[in-house]
Amino acid sequence: MAKISVSLEDDLYQRVRDAAGPDGVSGWLADAAARRLRANALRAVGEEIAMSTGGPYTEQELSEAQAWLPSSSTPAR
């Protein structure tokens, strides 16, 4: 396991510490990093599928996807 040092603004650190609860800040940040990596991988697959099937998604396709999967309307970037 790698050990790193992370600098956060004081207010952000307090909010993360409060949100982390019993998991601790390290566990909370590790979970957040893993979620971000999964979201990025899923986005890359979606973009690859779009390009291999005729180009970028249309606004209508994006709207339909967001209605079907509400969490998709919140980018993970």
N, C-alpha and C positions, 0 to 999 in steps of 0.2 A: 504494500500500500504506500502510495506517495503522500508526503506531507507538504502542504504549500502554505504560503502566507497570502492573505487577501486583505486589501484595504477597502473599507467602506466608509461613506460619510456617516457621522454619528447617528443621525436620525434613521438612516437606512439600516444600520446595524441594530439599533433598538427594535425596529419593526421586524427584522429577520429573527432576532433572538426571541421576541414575543411569539412570532408565528411558529418557530421551530419547536417550542415546547420541550417535551421530554426527549425528542430525537436529537436535540442539540443543533447548534449552528452548522457544524460539519456535515451531519446527516442531511439537514435541510438543503444545504447548498449542493451536496452530491446528488440528491434527488432532483433538484431544479436543473442541474447540468445534464443529467440523464434524460430528463423530459425534453430539454432543448435539443439535444442531439437526435432524439427520436423524431421530433417535429421537423428538424432540418432534413433528415433522411426521408421522411414521408413526403415532404415538399419536393425534394429532388426526384423521387419516383414519380410523383404526379406530373411534374414538368416534363420528365422523360416520356411518359405515356402521352401527354398532350402533343408533344412534338412528333412522336412517331405515328400519331393518328390524325394529323392534319393541321398542326400548328397550335398556337396558344389558345387557352380557353376563352370563349366569348363571355361577355358580361352576363348573358342569360344563363350560360352553363355555371358560372361562378355563383350567381344568385340562387339557382336551383340547388347547388351543392351546399350553400350556406343554410338554406331552408331545411335541407335533409340532415345536415350535421351542424347544428348551431355553433359548436365550439370552433368550427373552421372559420368563422367570421372574426376571430381574434388571432392575428398573426403572432407567431412565436418568436419573431425576430428580436 
